[in-house]
């Protein structure tokens, strides 16, 4: 399974309180997201608004994409929603 993350800007979705980003799995676009709770719990959100959540995502993007990659492998390339529990304490977050 070939997994790439395009450099597209992430987007905030207030309908489900997530920051969304994309993966390319074997050339097919797959939606991925991380909850704002996970960003607040693990990635030093400076302001609890869309700007703060996007900034935290951008600063932690390599770690977030690494965890998303693990879950894309686990679920055979299906959509991923990362929550706070996907980033245990002491795991480089």
HTML snippet that shows the backbone in 3Dmol.js (N, CA, C, O; Angstrom):
<script src="https://3Dmol.org/build/3Dmol-min.js"></script>
<div id="view" style="width:600px;height:400px;position:relative"></div>
<script>
const pdb = `
ATOM      1  N   UNK A   1       0.852  -1.170   0.000  1.00  0.00           N
ATOM      2  CA  UNK A   1       0.000   0.000   0.000  1.00  0.00           C
ATOM      3  C   UNK A   1       0.903   1.240   0.000  1.00  0.00           C
ATOM      4  O   UNK A   1       1.726   1.425   0.897  1.00  0.00           O
ATOM      5  N   UNK A   2       0.732   2.075  -1.016  1.00  0.00           N
ATOM      6  CA  UNK A   2       1.502   3.307  -1.129  1.00  0.00           C
ATOM      7  C   UNK A   2       0.674   4.454  -0.549  1.00  0.00           C
ATOM      8  O   UNK A   2      -0.408   4.758  -1.051  1.00  0.00           O
ATOM      9  N   UNK A   3       1.184   5.091   0.510  1.00  0.00           N
ATOM     10  CA  UNK A   3       0.457   6.162   1.188  1.00  0.00           C
ATOM     11  C   UNK A   3       1.273   7.440   1.132  1.00  0.00           C
ATOM     12  O   UNK A   3       2.424   7.482   1.566  1.00  0.00           O
ATOM     13  N   UNK A   4       0.658   8.478   0.592  1.00  0.00           N
ATOM     14  CA  UNK A   4       1.271   9.803   0.540  1.00  0.00           C
ATOM     15  C   UNK A   4       0.301  10.812   1.138  1.00  0.00           C
ATOM     16  O   UNK A   4      -0.913  10.606   1.133  1.00  0.00           O
ATOM     17  N   UNK A   5       0.855  11.903   1.653  1.00  0.00           N
ATOM     18  CA  UNK A   5       0.031  12.983   2.170  1.00  0.00           C
ATOM     19  C   UNK A   5       0.334  14.239   1.369  1.00  0.00           C
ATOM     20  O   UNK A   5       1.423  14.801   1.483  1.00  0.00           O
ATOM     21  N   UNK A   6      -0.631  14.688   0.550  1.00  0.00           N
ATOM     22  CA  UNK A   6      -0.397  15.911  -0.214  1.00  0.00           C
ATOM     23  C   UNK A   6      -0.250  17.102   0.735  1.00  0.00           C
ATOM     24  O   UNK A   6      -0.740  17.072   1.864  1.00  0.00           O
ATOM     25  N   UNK A   7       0.418  18.127   0.271  1.00  0.00           N
ATOM     26  CA  UNK A   7       0.683  19.304   1.096  1.00  0.00           C
ATOM     27  C   UNK A   7      -0.506  20.262   1.158  1.00  0.00           C
ATOM     28  O   UNK A   7      -0.349  21.427   1.524  1.00  0.00           O
ATOM     29  N   UNK A   8      -1.688  19.774   0.803  1.00  0.00           N
ATOM     30  CA  UNK A   8      -2.895  20.607   0.844  1.00  0.00           C
ATOM     31  C   UNK A   8      -3.082  21.192   2.239  1.00  0.00           C
ATOM     32  O   UNK A   8      -2.724  20.571   3.240  1.00  0.00           O
ATOM     33  N   UNK A   9      -3.639  22.375   2.291  1.00  0.00           N
ATOM     34  CA  UNK A   9      -3.944  22.992   3.584  1.00  0.00           C
ATOM     35  C   UNK A   9      -5.055  22.202   4.269  1.00  0.00           C
ATOM     36  O   UNK A   9      -6.013  21.787   3.616  1.00  0.00           O
ATOM     37  N   UNK A  10      -4.936  21.992   5.576  1.00  0.00           N
ATOM     38  CA  UNK A  10      -6.016  21.337   6.311  1.00  0.00           C
ATOM     39  C   UNK A  10      -7.209  22.289   6.423  1.00  0.00           C
ATOM     40  O   UNK A  10      -7.075  23.489   6.187  1.00  0.00           O
ATOM     41  N   UNK A  11      -8.358  21.755   6.778  1.00  0.00           N
ATOM     42  CA  UNK A  11      -9.565  22.581   6.937  1.00  0.00           C
ATOM     43  C   UNK A  11     -10.271  22.212   8.228  1.00  0.00           C
ATOM     44  O   UNK A  11     -10.293  21.046   8.621  1.00  0.00           O
ATOM     45  N   UNK A  12     -10.842  23.196   8.881  1.00  0.00           N
ATOM     46  CA  UNK A  12     -11.622  22.961  10.092  1.00  0.00           C
ATOM     47  C   UNK A  12     -13.070  22.666   9.715  1.00  0.00           C
ATOM     48  O   UNK A  12     -13.639  23.343   8.858  1.00  0.00           O
ATOM     49  N   UNK A  13     -13.667  21.663  10.349  1.00  0.00           N
ATOM     50  CA  UNK A  13     -15.076  21.314  10.126  1.00  0.00           C
ATOM     51  C   UNK A  13     -15.817  21.451  11.454  1.00  0.00           C
ATOM     52  O   UNK A  13     -15.644  20.630  12.355  1.00  0.00           O
ATOM     53  N   UNK A  14     -16.639  22.488  11.572  1.00  0.00           N
ATOM     54  CA  UNK A  14     -17.339  22.699  12.837  1.00  0.00           C
ATOM     55  C   UNK A  14     -18.481  21.710  13.051  1.00  0.00           C
ATOM     56  O   UNK A  14     -18.938  21.540  14.181  1.00  0.00           O
ATOM     57  N   UNK A  15     -18.947  21.058  11.996  1.00  0.00           N
ATOM     58  CA  UNK A  15     -20.037  20.090  12.125  1.00  0.00           C
ATOM     59  C   UNK A  15     -19.648  18.930  13.044  1.00  0.00           C
ATOM     60  O   UNK A  15     -20.499  18.380  13.743  1.00  0.00           O
ATOM     61  N   UNK A  16     -18.368  18.558  13.045  1.00  0.00           N
ATOM     62  CA  UNK A  16     -17.926  17.458  13.901  1.00  0.00           C
ATOM     63  C   UNK A  16     -16.649  17.780  14.672  1.00  0.00           C
ATOM     64  O   UNK A  16     -15.999  16.877  15.197  1.00  0.00           O
ATOM     65  N   UNK A  17     -16.288  19.056  14.742  1.00  0.00           N
ATOM     66  CA  UNK A  17     -15.126  19.518  15.526  1.00  0.00           C
ATOM     67  C   UNK A  17     -13.852  18.760  15.170  1.00  0.00           C
ATOM     68  O   UNK A  17     -13.201  18.166  16.029  1.00  0.00           O
ATOM     69  N   UNK A  18     -13.517  18.794  13.894  1.00  0.00           N
ATOM     70  CA  UNK A  18     -12.307  18.137  13.419  1.00  0.00           C
ATOM     71  C   UNK A  18     -11.519  19.057  12.496  1.00  0.00           C
ATOM     72  O   UNK A  18     -12.040  20.032  11.955  1.00  0.00           O
ATOM     73  N   UNK A  19     -10.258  18.715  12.338  1.00  0.00           N
ATOM     74  CA  UNK A  19      -9.432  19.289  11.280  1.00  0.00           C
ATOM     75  C   UNK A  19      -9.228  18.164  10.278  1.00  0.00           C
ATOM     76  O   UNK A  19      -8.756  17.081  10.625  1.00  0.00           O
ATOM     77  N   UNK A  20      -9.591  18.437   9.033  1.00  0.00           N
ATOM     78  CA  UNK A  20      -9.548  17.399   8.003  1.00  0.00           C
ATOM     79  C   UNK A  20      -8.357  17.613   7.069  1.00  0.00           C
ATOM     80  O   UNK A  20      -7.939  18.739   6.798  1.00  0.00           O
ATOM     81  N   UNK A  21      -7.835  16.498   6.596  1.00  0.00           N
ATOM     82  CA  UNK A  21      -6.717  16.490   5.660  1.00  0.00           C
ATOM     83  C   UNK A  21      -6.861  15.239   4.807  1.00  0.00           C
ATOM     84  O   UNK A  21      -7.690  14.378   5.100  1.00  0.00           O
ATOM     85  N   UNK A  22      -6.077  15.139   3.776  1.00  0.00           N
ATOM     86  CA  UNK A  22      -6.226  14.012   2.856  1.00  0.00           C
ATOM     87  C   UNK A  22      -4.981  13.146   2.833  1.00  0.00           C
ATOM     88  O   UNK A  22      -3.871  13.597   3.117  1.00  0.00           O
ATOM     89  N   UNK A  23      -5.202  11.895   2.487  1.00  0.00           N
ATOM     90  CA  UNK A  23      -4.124  10.971   2.165  1.00  0.00           C
ATOM     91  C   UNK A  23      -4.381  10.468   0.752  1.00  0.00           C
ATOM     92  O   UNK A  23      -5.522  10.433   0.290  1.00  0.00           O
ATOM     93  N   UNK A  24      -3.329  10.086   0.086  1.00  0.00           N
ATOM     94  CA  UNK A  24      -3.448   9.386  -1.187  1.00  0.00           C
ATOM     95  C   UNK A  24      -3.002   7.951  -0.944  1.00  0.00           C
ATOM     96  O   UNK A  24      -1.840   7.698  -0.626  1.00  0.00           O
ATOM     97  N   UNK A  25      -3.918   7.028  -1.094  1.00  0.00           N
ATOM     98  CA  UNK A  25      -3.634   5.615  -0.883  1.00  0.00           C
ATOM     99  C   UNK A  25      -3.708   4.930  -2.240  1.00  0.00           C
ATOM    100  O   UNK A  25      -4.775   4.822  -2.844  1.00  0.00           O
ATOM    101  N   UNK A  26      -2.558   4.473  -2.701  1.00  0.00           N
ATOM    102  CA  UNK A  26      -2.469   3.878  -4.035  1.00  0.00           C
ATOM    103  C   UNK A  26      -3.108   4.787  -5.081  1.00  0.00           C
ATOM    104  O   UNK A  26      -3.793   4.322  -5.992  1.00  0.00           O
ATOM    105  N   UNK A  27      -2.871   6.096  -4.934  1.00  0.00           N
ATOM    106  CA  UNK A  27      -3.352   7.085  -5.890  1.00  0.00           C
ATOM    107  C   UNK A  27      -4.775   7.578  -5.669  1.00  0.00           C
ATOM    108  O   UNK A  27      -5.211   8.508  -6.348  1.00  0.00           O
ATOM    109  N   UNK A  28      -5.506   6.982  -4.742  1.00  0.00           N
ATOM    110  CA  UNK A  28      -6.891   7.375  -4.464  1.00  0.00           C
ATOM    111  C   UNK A  28      -6.937   8.284  -3.234  1.00  0.00           C
ATOM    112  O   UNK A  28      -6.303   7.997  -2.219  1.00  0.00           O
ATOM    113  N   UNK A  29      -7.683   9.370  -3.331  1.00  0.00           N
ATOM    114  CA  UNK A  29      -7.821  10.314  -2.224  1.00  0.00           C
ATOM    115  C   UNK A  29      -8.689   9.705  -1.118  1.00  0.00           C
ATOM    116  O   UNK A  29      -9.792   9.225  -1.379  1.00  0.00           O
ATOM    117  N   UNK A  30      -8.179   9.728   0.120  1.00  0.00           N
ATOM    118  CA  UNK A  30      -8.891   9.172   1.270  1.00  0.00           C
ATOM    119  C   UNK A  30      -8.979  10.260   2.340  1.00  0.00           C
ATOM    120  O   UNK A  30      -7.961  10.848   2.706  1.00  0.00           O
ATOM    121  N   UNK A  31     -10.192  10.536   2.847  1.00  0.00           N
ATOM    122  CA  UNK A  31     -10.324  11.563   3.872  1.00  0.00           C
ATOM    123  C   UNK A  31      -9.764  11.106   5.219  1.00  0.00           C
ATOM    124  O   UNK A  31      -9.944   9.963   5.638  1.00  0.00           O
ATOM    125  N   UNK A  32      -9.084  12.035   5.877  1.00  0.00           N
ATOM    126  CA  UNK A  32      -8.557  11.811   7.216  1.00  0.00           C
ATOM    127  C   UNK A  32      -8.934  13.027   8.058  1.00  0.00           C
ATOM    128  O   UNK A  32      -9.134  14.120   7.530  1.00  0.00           O
ATOM    129  N   UNK A  33      -9.027  12.827   9.364  1.00  0.00           N
ATOM    130  CA  UNK A  33      -9.359  13.926  10.255  1.00  0.00           C
ATOM    131  C   UNK A  33      -8.776  13.654  11.630  1.00  0.00           C
ATOM    132  O   UNK A  33      -8.501  12.511  11.998  1.00  0.00           O
ATOM    133  N   UNK A  34      -8.596  14.732  12.379  1.00  0.00           N
ATOM    134  CA  UNK A  34      -8.189  14.637  13.775  1.00  0.00           C
ATOM    135  C   UNK A  34      -9.137  15.513  14.578  1.00  0.00           C
ATOM    136  O   UNK A  34      -9.475  16.620  14.161  1.00  0.00           O
ATOM    137  N   UNK A  35      -9.563  15.016  15.727  1.00  0.00           N
ATOM    138  CA  UNK A  35     -10.491  15.783  16.548  1.00  0.00           C
ATOM    139  C   UNK A  35      -9.773  16.975  17.177  1.00  0.00           C
ATOM    140  O   UNK A  35      -8.574  16.926  17.451  1.00  0.00           O
ATOM    141  N   UNK A  36     -10.534  18.046  17.399  1.00  0.00           N
ATOM    142  CA  UNK A  36      -9.925  19.198  18.070  1.00  0.00           C
ATOM    143  C   UNK A  36      -9.542  18.819  19.490  1.00  0.00           C
ATOM    144  O   UNK A  36      -8.595  19.382  20.039  1.00  0.00           O
ATOM    145  N   UNK A  37     -10.253  17.880  20.098  1.00  0.00           N
ATOM    146  CA  UNK A  37      -9.885  17.411  21.436  1.00  0.00           C
ATOM    147  C   UNK A  37      -8.480  16.818  21.436  1.00  0.00           C
ATOM    148  O   UNK A  37      -7.693  17.092  22.343  1.00  0.00           O
ATOM    149  N   UNK A  38      -8.160  16.010  20.432  1.00  0.00           N
ATOM    150  CA  UNK A  38      -6.816  15.434  20.344  1.00  0.00           C
ATOM    151  C   UNK A  38      -5.771  16.527  20.169  1.00  0.00           C
ATOM    152  O   UNK A  38      -4.701  16.470  20.775  1.00  0.00           O
ATOM    153  N   UNK A  39      -6.079  17.520  19.344  1.00  0.00           N
ATOM    154  CA  UNK A  39      -5.139  18.627  19.163  1.00  0.00           C
ATOM    155  C   UNK A  39      -4.922  19.368  20.483  1.00  0.00           C
ATOM    156  O   UNK A  39      -3.789  19.701  20.830  1.00  0.00           O
ATOM    157  N   UNK A  40      -6.007  19.625  21.217  1.00  0.00           N
ATOM    158  CA  UNK A  40      -5.898  20.330  22.491  1.00  0.00           C
ATOM    159  C   UNK A  40      -5.158  19.492  23.533  1.00  0.00           C
ATOM    160  O   UNK A  40      -4.364  20.028  24.305  1.00  0.00           O
ATOM    161  N   UNK A  41      -5.410  18.194  23.560  1.00  0.00           N
ATOM    162  CA  UNK A  41      -4.807  17.321  24.567  1.00  0.00           C
ATOM    163  C   UNK A  41      -3.324  17.074  24.339  1.00  0.00           C
ATOM    164  O   UNK A  41      -2.579  16.873  25.298  1.00  0.00           O
ATOM    165  N   UNK A  42      -2.884  17.085  23.083  1.00  0.00           N
ATOM    166  CA  UNK A  42      -1.532  16.600  22.794  1.00  0.00           C
ATOM    167  C   UNK A  42      -0.624  17.546  22.019  1.00  0.00           C
ATOM    168  O   UNK A  42       0.583  17.314  21.963  1.00  0.00           O
ATOM    169  N   UNK A  43      -1.162  18.598  21.423  1.00  0.00           N
ATOM    170  CA  UNK A  43      -0.345  19.364  20.491  1.00  0.00           C
ATOM    171  C   UNK A  43      -0.305  20.866  20.754  1.00  0.00           C
ATOM    172  O   UNK A  43      -0.104  21.647  19.824  1.00  0.00           O
ATOM    173  N   UNK A  44      -0.490  21.278  21.991  1.00  0.00           N
ATOM    174  CA  UNK A  44      -0.231  22.662  22.380  1.00  0.00           C
ATOM    175  C   UNK A  44      -1.054  23.708  21.662  1.00  0.00           C
ATOM    176  O   UNK A  44      -0.506  24.683  21.147  1.00  0.00           O
ATOM    177  N   UNK A  45      -2.358  23.522  21.620  1.00  0.00           N
ATOM    178  CA  UNK A  45      -3.237  24.523  21.012  1.00  0.00           C
ATOM    179  C   UNK A  45      -3.146  25.809  21.815  1.00  0.00           C
ATOM    180  O   UNK A  45      -3.314  25.799  23.034  1.00  0.00           O
ATOM    181  N   UNK A  46      -2.881  26.919  21.132  1.00  0.00           N
ATOM    182  CA  UNK A  46      -2.745  28.207  21.806  1.00  0.00           C
ATOM    183  C   UNK A  46      -4.066  28.941  21.939  1.00  0.00           C
ATOM    184  O   UNK A  46      -4.245  29.721  22.874  1.00  0.00           O
ATOM    185  N   UNK A  47      -4.993  28.708  21.021  1.00  0.00           N
ATOM    186  CA  UNK A  47      -6.319  29.310  21.120  1.00  0.00           C
ATOM    187  C   UNK A  47      -7.336  28.294  20.637  1.00  0.00           C
ATOM    188  O   UNK A  47      -7.135  27.641  19.613  1.00  0.00           O
ATOM    189  N   UNK A  48      -8.425  28.163  21.373  1.00  0.00           N
ATOM    190  CA  UNK A  48      -9.443  27.157  21.049  1.00  0.00           C
ATOM    191  C   UNK A  48     -10.430  27.713  20.029  1.00  0.00           C
ATOM    192  O   UNK A  48     -11.597  27.968  20.327  1.00  0.00           O
ATOM    193  N   UNK A  49      -9.921  27.888  18.830  1.00  0.00           N
ATOM    194  CA  UNK A  49     -10.719  28.320  17.695  1.00  0.00           C
ATOM    195  C   UNK A  49     -10.098  27.722  16.443  1.00  0.00           C
ATOM    196  O   UNK A  49      -9.056  27.072  16.518  1.00  0.00           O
ATOM    197  N   UNK A  50     -10.719  27.932  15.306  1.00  0.00           N
ATOM    198  CA  UNK A  50     -10.236  27.272  14.090  1.00  0.00           C
ATOM    199  C   UNK A  50      -8.794  27.656  13.768  1.00  0.00           C
ATOM    200  O   UNK A  50      -8.031  26.818  13.288  1.00  0.00           O
ATOM    201  N   UNK A  51      -8.410  28.892  14.018  1.00  0.00           N
ATOM    202  CA  UNK A  51      -7.032  29.317  13.754  1.00  0.00           C
ATOM    203  C   UNK A  51      -6.057  28.556  14.648  1.00  0.00           C
ATOM    204  O   UNK A  51      -5.030  28.069  14.174  1.00  0.00           O
ATOM    205  N   UNK A  52      -6.370  28.453  15.923  1.00  0.00           N
ATOM    206  CA  UNK A  52      -5.496  27.736  16.856  1.00  0.00           C
ATOM    207  C   UNK A  52      -5.383  26.264  16.532  1.00  0.00           C
ATOM    208  O   UNK A  52      -4.298  25.689  16.613  1.00  0.00           O
ATOM    209  N   UNK A  53      -6.503  25.644  16.164  1.00  0.00           N
ATOM    210  CA  UNK A  53      -6.475  24.217  15.844  1.00  0.00           C
ATOM    211  C   UNK A  53      -5.691  23.950  14.567  1.00  0.00           C
ATOM    212  O   UNK A  53      -4.939  22.978  14.496  1.00  0.00           O
ATOM    213  N   UNK A  54      -5.855  24.793  13.567  1.00  0.00           N
ATOM    214  CA  UNK A  54      -5.097  24.632  12.315  1.00  0.00           C
ATOM    215  C   UNK A  54      -3.606  24.833  12.571  1.00  0.00           C
ATOM    216  O   UNK A  54      -2.785  24.079  12.047  1.00  0.00           O
ATOM    217  N   UNK A  55      -3.246  25.834  13.366  1.00  0.00           N
ATOM    218  CA  UNK A  55      -1.825  26.055  13.690  1.00  0.00           C
ATOM    219  C   UNK A  55      -1.234  24.863  14.420  1.00  0.00           C
ATOM    220  O   UNK A  55      -0.117  24.441  14.120  1.00  0.00           O
ATOM    221  N   UNK A  56      -1.971  24.317  15.376  1.00  0.00           N
ATOM    222  CA  UNK A  56      -1.483  23.141  16.099  1.00  0.00           C
ATOM    223  C   UNK A  56      -1.314  21.957  15.149  1.00  0.00           C
ATOM    224  O   UNK A  56      -0.333  21.219  15.242  1.00  0.00           O
ATOM    225  N   UNK A  57      -2.266  21.776  14.239  1.00  0.00           N
ATOM    226  CA  UNK A  57      -2.156  20.709  13.250  1.00  0.00           C
ATOM    227  C   UNK A  57      -0.894  20.902  12.413  1.00  0.00           C
ATOM    228  O   UNK A  57      -0.109  19.969  12.244  1.00  0.00           O
ATOM    229  N   UNK A  58      -0.700  22.108  11.893  1.00  0.00           N
ATOM    230  CA  UNK A  58       0.464  22.368  11.037  1.00  0.00           C
ATOM    231  C   UNK A  58       1.765  22.090  11.776  1.00  0.00           C
ATOM    232  O   UNK A  58       2.689  21.510  11.205  1.00  0.00           O
ATOM    233  N   UNK A  59       1.848  22.496  13.038  1.00  0.00           N
ATOM    234  CA  UNK A  59       3.078  22.296  13.823  1.00  0.00           C
ATOM    235  C   UNK A  59       3.343  20.818  14.085  1.00  0.00           C
ATOM    236  O   UNK A  59       4.497  20.397  14.167  1.00  0.00           O
ATOM    237  N   UNK A  60       2.282  20.032  14.216  1.00  0.00           N
ATOM    238  CA  UNK A  60       2.427  18.610  14.544  1.00  0.00           C
ATOM    239  C   UNK A  60       2.163  17.703  13.346  1.00  0.00           C
ATOM    240  O   UNK A  60       2.044  16.489  13.508  1.00  0.00           O
ATOM    241  N   UNK A  61       2.071  18.260  12.177  1.00  0.00           N
ATOM    242  CA  UNK A  61       1.657  17.497  11.001  1.00  0.00           C
ATOM    243  C   UNK A  61       2.459  16.210  10.778  1.00  0.00           C
ATOM    244  O   UNK A  61       1.853  15.180  10.482  1.00  0.00           O
ATOM    245  N   UNK A  62       3.786  16.218  10.904  1.00  0.00           N
ATOM    246  CA  UNK A  62       4.505  14.951  10.678  1.00  0.00           C
ATOM    247  C   UNK A  62       4.064  13.837  11.635  1.00  0.00           C
ATOM    248  O   UNK A  62       3.912  12.691  11.212  1.00  0.00           O
ATOM    249  N   UNK A  63       3.860  14.153  12.904  1.00  0.00           N
ATOM    250  CA  UNK A  63       3.424  13.141  13.885  1.00  0.00           C
ATOM    251  C   UNK A  63       2.001  12.682  13.576  1.00  0.00           C
ATOM    252  O   UNK A  63       1.708  11.487  13.622  1.00  0.00           O
ATOM    253  N   UNK A  64       1.117  13.632  13.262  1.00  0.00           N
ATOM    254  CA  UNK A  64      -0.271  13.298  12.961  1.00  0.00           C
ATOM    255  C   UNK A  64      -0.343  12.417  11.714  1.00  0.00           C
ATOM    256  O   UNK A  64      -1.084  11.435  11.689  1.00  0.00           O
ATOM    257  N   UNK A  65       0.411  12.761  10.700  1.00  0.00           N
ATOM    258  CA  UNK A  65       0.414  11.948   9.478  1.00  0.00           C
ATOM    259  C   UNK A  65       0.998  10.569   9.730  1.00  0.00           C
ATOM    260  O   UNK A  65       0.552   9.595   9.124  1.00  0.00           O
ATOM    261  N   UNK A  66       1.988  10.463  10.609  1.00  0.00           N
ATOM    262  CA  UNK A  66       2.565   9.149  10.925  1.00  0.00           C
ATOM    263  C   UNK A  66       1.521   8.248  11.583  1.00  0.00           C
ATOM    264  O   UNK A  66       1.429   7.064  11.259  1.00  0.00           O
ATOM    265  N   UNK A  67       0.741   8.801  12.497  1.00  0.00           N
ATOM    266  CA  UNK A  67      -0.306   8.009  13.149  1.00  0.00           C
ATOM    267  C   UNK A  67      -1.416   7.692  12.149  1.00  0.00           C
ATOM    268  O   UNK A  67      -1.946   6.581  12.149  1.00  0.00           O
ATOM    269  N   UNK A  68      -1.768   8.642  11.308  1.00  0.00           N
ATOM    270  CA  UNK A  68      -2.770   8.382  10.273  1.00  0.00           C
ATOM    271  C   UNK A  68      -2.303   7.259   9.346  1.00  0.00           C
ATOM    272  O   UNK A  68      -3.094   6.399   8.959  1.00  0.00           O
ATOM    273  N   UNK A  69      -1.020   7.271   8.993  1.00  0.00           N
ATOM    274  CA  UNK A  69      -0.464   6.218   8.123  1.00  0.00           C
ATOM    275  C   UNK A  69      -0.648   4.842   8.780  1.00  0.00           C
ATOM    276  O   UNK A  69      -1.043   3.887   8.111  1.00  0.00           O
ATOM    277  N   UNK A  70      -0.366   4.737  10.082  1.00  0.00           N
ATOM    278  CA  UNK A  70      -0.542   3.468  10.798  1.00  0.00           C
ATOM    279  C   UNK A  70      -1.989   2.990  10.684  1.00  0.00           C
ATOM    280  O   UNK A  70      -2.247   1.811  10.439  1.00  0.00           O
ATOM    281  N   UNK A  71      -2.930   3.922  10.865  1.00  0.00           N
ATOM    282  CA  UNK A  71      -4.342   3.542  10.835  1.00  0.00           C
ATOM    283  C   UNK A  71      -4.842   3.265   9.428  1.00  0.00           C
ATOM    284  O   UNK A  71      -5.760   2.464   9.252  1.00  0.00           O
ATOM    285  N   UNK A  72      -4.266   3.901   8.430  1.00  0.00           N
ATOM    286  CA  UNK A  72      -4.612   3.564   7.045  1.00  0.00           C
ATOM    287  C   UNK A  72      -4.192   2.129   6.739  1.00  0.00           C
ATOM    288  O   UNK A  72      -4.907   1.410   6.040  1.00  0.00           O
ATOM    289  N   UNK A  73      -3.046   1.711   7.254  1.00  0.00           N
ATOM    290  CA  UNK A  73      -2.616   0.317   7.069  1.00  0.00           C
ATOM    291  C   UNK A  73      -3.564  -0.636   7.789  1.00  0.00           C
ATOM    292  O   UNK A  73      -3.944  -1.673   7.246  1.00  0.00           O
ATOM    293  N   UNK A  74      -3.943  -0.277   9.016  1.00  0.00           N
ATOM    294  CA  UNK A  74      -4.817  -1.136   9.823  1.00  0.00           C
ATOM    295  C   UNK A  74      -6.171  -1.340   9.150  1.00  0.00           C
ATOM    296  O   UNK A  74      -6.691  -2.456   9.126  1.00  0.00           O
ATOM    297  N   UNK A  75      -6.748  -0.258   8.600  1.00  0.00           N
ATOM    298  CA  UNK A  75      -8.093  -0.370   8.036  1.00  0.00           C
ATOM    299  C   UNK A  75      -8.101  -0.458   6.506  1.00  0.00           C
ATOM    300  O   UNK A  75      -9.087  -0.108   5.857  1.00  0.00           O
ATOM    301  N   UNK A  76      -6.996  -0.928   5.948  1.00  0.00           N
ATOM    302  CA  UNK A  76      -6.896  -1.187   4.504  1.00  0.00           C
ATOM    303  C   UNK A  76      -7.223   0.017   3.642  1.00  0.00           C
ATOM    304  O   UNK A  76      -7.883  -0.106   2.610  1.00  0.00           O
ATOM    305  N   UNK A  77      -6.753   1.193   4.074  1.00  0.00           N
ATOM    306  CA  UNK A  77      -6.903   2.383   3.253  1.00  0.00           C
ATOM    307  C   UNK A  77      -8.224   3.098   3.374  1.00  0.00           C
ATOM    308  O   UNK A  77      -8.532   3.962   2.552  1.00  0.00           O
ATOM    309  N   UNK A  78      -9.021   2.763   4.383  1.00  0.00           N
ATOM    310  CA  UNK A  78     -10.297   3.444   4.600  1.00  0.00           C
ATOM    311  C   UNK A  78     -10.091   4.768   5.328  1.00  0.00           C
ATOM    312  O   UNK A  78      -9.004   5.031   5.842  1.00  0.00           O
ATOM    313  N   UNK A  79     -11.125   5.599   5.374  1.00  0.00           N
ATOM    314  CA  UNK A  79     -11.041   6.894   6.048  1.00  0.00           C
ATOM    315  C   UNK A  79     -10.592   6.747   7.505  1.00  0.00           C
ATOM    316  O   UNK A  79     -10.860   5.738   8.158  1.00  0.00           O
ATOM    317  N   UNK A  80      -9.905   7.781   7.991  1.00  0.00           N
ATOM    318  CA  UNK A  80      -9.334   7.757   9.336  1.00  0.00           C
ATOM    319  C   UNK A  80      -9.846   8.954  10.124  1.00  0.00           C
ATOM    320  O   UNK A  80      -9.857  10.079   9.625  1.00  0.00           O
ATOM    321  N   UNK A  81     -10.272   8.700  11.366  1.00  0.00           N
ATOM    322  CA  UNK A  81     -10.592   9.756  12.315  1.00  0.00           C
ATOM    323  C   UNK A  81      -9.743   9.528  13.550  1.00  0.00           C
ATOM    324  O   UNK A  81      -9.963   8.574  14.296  1.00  0.00           O
ATOM    325  N   UNK A  82      -8.773  10.404  13.765  1.00  0.00           N
ATOM    326  CA  UNK A  82      -7.884  10.284  14.908  1.00  0.00           C
ATOM    327  C   UNK A  82      -8.468  11.029  16.101  1.00  0.00           C
ATOM    328  O   UNK A  82      -8.910  12.172  15.982  1.00  0.00           O
ATOM    329  N   UNK A  83      -8.463  10.366  17.251  1.00  0.00           N
ATOM    330  CA  UNK A  83      -8.966  10.953  18.485  1.00  0.00           C
ATOM    331  C   UNK A  83      -7.842  10.979  19.507  1.00  0.00           C
ATOM    332  O   UNK A  83      -6.748  10.470  19.260  1.00  0.00           O
ATOM    333  N   UNK A  84      -8.123  11.571  20.646  1.00  0.00           N
ATOM    334  CA  UNK A  84      -7.095  11.767  21.664  1.00  0.00           C
ATOM    335  C   UNK A  84      -6.396  10.459  22.049  1.00  0.00           C
ATOM    336  O   UNK A  84      -5.180  10.443  22.242  1.00  0.00           O
ATOM    337  N   UNK A  85      -7.145   9.377  22.162  1.00  0.00           N
ATOM    338  CA  UNK A  85      -6.578   8.098  22.549  1.00  0.00           C
ATOM    339  C   UNK A  85      -5.596   7.504  21.555  1.00  0.00           C
ATOM    340  O   UNK A  85      -4.869   6.572  21.899  1.00  0.00           O
ATOM    341  N   UNK A  86      -5.554   8.012  20.341  1.00  0.00           N
ATOM    342  CA  UNK A  86      -4.587   7.535  19.356  1.00  0.00           C
ATOM    343  C   UNK A  86      -3.186   8.085  19.613  1.00  0.00           C
ATOM    344  O   UNK A  86      -2.232   7.679  18.950  1.00  0.00           O
ATOM    345  N   UNK A  87      -3.054   9.007  20.571  1.00  0.00           N
ATOM    346  CA  UNK A  87      -1.778   9.644  20.882  1.00  0.00           C
ATOM    347  C   UNK A  87      -1.465   9.468  22.364  1.00  0.00           C
ATOM    348  O   UNK A  87      -1.587  10.418  23.137  1.00  0.00           O
ATOM    349  N   UNK A  88      -1.064   8.261  22.769  1.00  0.00           N
ATOM    350  CA  UNK A  88      -0.796   8.016  24.189  1.00  0.00           C
ATOM    351  C   UNK A  88       0.323   8.922  24.710  1.00  0.00           C
ATOM    352  O   UNK A  88       1.213   9.305  23.950  1.00  0.00           O
ATOM    353  N   UNK A  89       0.284   9.262  25.992  1.00  0.00           N
ATOM    354  CA  UNK A  89       1.361  10.062  26.583  1.00  0.00           C
ATOM    355  C   UNK A  89       2.709   9.366  26.375  1.00  0.00           C
ATOM    356  O   UNK A  89       2.813   8.141  26.426  1.00  0.00           O
ATOM    357  N   UNK A  90       3.718  10.173  26.142  1.00  0.00           N
ATOM    358  CA  UNK A  90       5.059   9.636  25.980  1.00  0.00           C
ATOM    359  C   UNK A  90       5.350   9.052  24.617  1.00  0.00           C
ATOM    360  O   UNK A  90       6.390   8.420  24.428  1.00  0.00           O
ATOM    361  N   UNK A  91       4.451   9.251  23.657  1.00  0.00           N
ATOM    362  CA  UNK A  91       4.649   8.681  22.327  1.00  0.00           C
ATOM    363  C   UNK A  91       5.114   9.724  21.318  1.00  0.00           C
ATOM    364  O   UNK A  91       4.833   9.599  20.126  1.00  0.00           O
ATOM    365  N   UNK A  92       5.825  10.756  21.784  1.00  0.00           N
ATOM    366  CA  UNK A  92       6.398  11.724  20.857  1.00  0.00           C
ATOM    367  C   UNK A  92       5.455  12.831  20.465  1.00  0.00           C
ATOM    368  O   UNK A  92       5.749  13.601  19.550  1.00  0.00           O
ATOM    369  N   UNK A  93       4.337  12.927  21.132  1.00  0.00           N
ATOM    370  CA  UNK A  93       3.416  14.016  20.800  1.00  0.00           C
ATOM    371  C   UNK A  93       3.729  15.239  21.600  1.00  0.00           C
ATOM    372  O   UNK A  93       3.057  16.260  21.455  1.00  0.00           O
TER     373      UNK A  93
END
`;
const viewer = $3Dmol.createViewer("view");
viewer.addModel(pdb, "pdb");
viewer.setStyle({}, {cartoon: {color: "spectrum"}});
viewer.zoomTo();
viewer.render();
</script>
